[in-house]
Amino acid sequence: MEKINTKPVKRIFKSRNPVCSVLTVVDKEDSETKSDTSNAGINASSFPYYLWVDLNYILDRNILLKMMKRIKKM
């Protein structure tokens, strides 16, 4: 798949926990735009769904499960 040009990525972390085996965290250079940061995450993704969160976001405990259940119903 073709990659989107972005500012440099510092590090990519992959979960070692089997429960979260597909979790990937991308640490990248600061950017002037949120789209550049989002594009870096899209580049690192290997699945059809992608969630971008900023450092100050607080997600409900089961929000990802709830979101995917709704998507599967579509």
Secondary structure, DSSP 8 states (H G I E B T S, - for coil): ------S-EEEEEE--SGGGTT-EEEEE---S-HHHHHHHHHHH--SS------TT----TTHHHHHHHHHHH-
